Amino acid sequence: MMMSIYLDHAATTPVHPRVREAMQPYLTDHFGNPSSIHSYGRTARAAVEGSRDVIAQFLRVRPKQLVFTGSGTEADNMAIIGAAMANRERGNHIITTRAEHHAVLHTCEFLEENGFEVTYLPVDETGMVQVSALEQALRPNTILVSIIMGNNEVGTIQPIASIGQLLRDKQILFHTDAVQAFGLLQIDLAELPVDLLSASAHKINGPKGVGLLYVAGGVKLSPFIFGGSQERNRRAGTENVPGIVGFAEAVKLAAEEMENKWAQYGRLRQAMIETWQTSQIDFYINGHPEQYLPHILNVSFPGTDTETMLLNLDLAGIAAASGSACSSGSLELSHVLQAMCLDESRSRSAIRFSFGWGNTVEQVNQAAVRIAEIVKQLKGSK
Ligand SMILES: *Cc1c(COP(=O)(O)O)cnc(C)c1O
């Protein structure tokens, strides 16, 4: 039996044992509703607020600036729809890029159907957006800019600090989807000029179904989930107490492990590349040569196609992806690779490998050998 190797951590990660342990009491004894005034409620409330404090400290923000949501997707929706609705008196123009996650792109498309105008900035062949292009796209009626911090398909890291500088003092809100970058990049929101930032627990060994949105002081968002007064009236609904506790524990872990991760993912990446070089298969790395998230390795194997590769990889016990989890399973070309204008044979043969907790050099060497064999077989059978 071949050992399976999970190289799809950009899609989701396993819950770390330490996270599971932290969550356990809130699934059993401490099941209270944080809004209840009795002791069960108070225990749950203390856990939620303690978790908020941990994450606030990590991001260097005030606890009340964090809103817990049901996912990274919901945080993106809340930021974009909330900012658009709250500022519609001032303008209806929004700027984003062609290389965003669908949680941002489809939200912008929804707003376009509802009276807003959206500019989708191009990216270059490395997936990078140009700050000068953003500057040129600004209009007097621009109310919001949303740009991903680290791309989930190719890993490219956008110049968020420079973009924030440009937008500062312009009365334009700046949102960044930091779901992939969160826990890997040092994000110091006391310094970084962004108004809204999304993150998600399950990409950093936390549980699924919990995300957060940072909302800078003074930023008004229209809520779009109505009900109780949870999260300071910004997101109704009983809090996911075990999820929030798990999120905080995952953040602690990420803070402790950040440096180790960069070193380890660097080694894993190098090991795969060297194995492929030794086996003399053709491959191209997609994304930026320097500004990239260390856990994402997007590679094209010309002469193969993504769909067939993924099927064969799966049979060989290797879990990888075609880019975004949402578009895998369909023959659709990745919108990010399309935006990068890679040539057809390259974008039709791209595979995303993404590393995480538990991956070893031995594992990725083994995977790389199997991958090289598959590439040779597929090309030989043509
Ligand atoms: C995974 C991901 C999301 C969505 O987060 P969920 O918690 O899965 O809804 C949004 N943006 C990026 C960049 C992601 O990688």
Ligand as a Chemical Component Dictionary entry (heavy atoms), coordinates in Angstrom:
data_LIG
# 
_chem_comp.id                   LIG 
_chem_comp.type                 NON-POLYMER 
_chem_comp.pdbx_formal_charge   0 
_chem_comp.three_letter_code    LIG 
# 
loop_
_chem_comp_atom.comp_id 
_chem_comp_atom.atom_id 
_chem_comp_atom.alt_atom_id 
_chem_comp_atom.type_symbol 
_chem_comp_atom.charge 
_chem_comp_atom.model_Cartn_x 
_chem_comp_atom.model_Cartn_y 
_chem_comp_atom.model_Cartn_z 
_chem_comp_atom.pdbx_ordinal 
LIG C1 C1 C 0 -9.451  29.619 1.431  1  
LIG C2 C2 C 0 -9.482  31.041 1.002  2  
LIG C3 C3 C 0 -10.629 31.827 1.191  3  
LIG C4 C4 C 0 -11.901 31.280 1.744  4  
LIG O1 O1 O 0 -11.822 30.973 3.113  5  
LIG P1 P1 P 0 -12.898 29.934 3.709  6  
LIG O2 O2 O 0 -12.685 30.002 5.184  7  
LIG O3 O3 O 0 -12.551 28.601 3.119  8  
LIG O4 O4 O 0 -14.236 30.402 3.286  9  
LIG C5 C5 C 0 -10.586 33.148 0.791  10 
LIG N1 N1 N 0 -9.486  33.667 0.255  11 
LIG C6 C6 C 0 -8.357  32.962 0.072  12 
LIG C7 C7 C 0 -7.159  33.616 -0.503 13 
LIG C8 C8 C 0 -8.321  31.618 0.430  14 
LIG O5 O5 O 0 -7.203  30.911 0.236  15 
# 
loop_
_chem_comp_bond.comp_id 
_chem_comp_bond.atom_id_1 
_chem_comp_bond.atom_id_2 
_chem_comp_bond.value_order 
_chem_comp_bond.pdbx_ordinal 
LIG C1 C2 SING 1  
LIG C2 C3 SING 2  
LIG C2 C8 DOUB 3  
LIG C3 C4 SING 4  
LIG C3 C5 DOUB 5  
LIG C4 O1 SING 6  
LIG O1 P1 SING 7  
LIG P1 O2 DOUB 8  
LIG P1 O3 SING 9  
LIG P1 O4 SING 10 
LIG C5 N1 SING 11 
LIG N1 C6 DOUB 12 
LIG C6 C7 SING 13 
LIG C6 C8 SING 14 
LIG C8 O5 SING 15 
# 
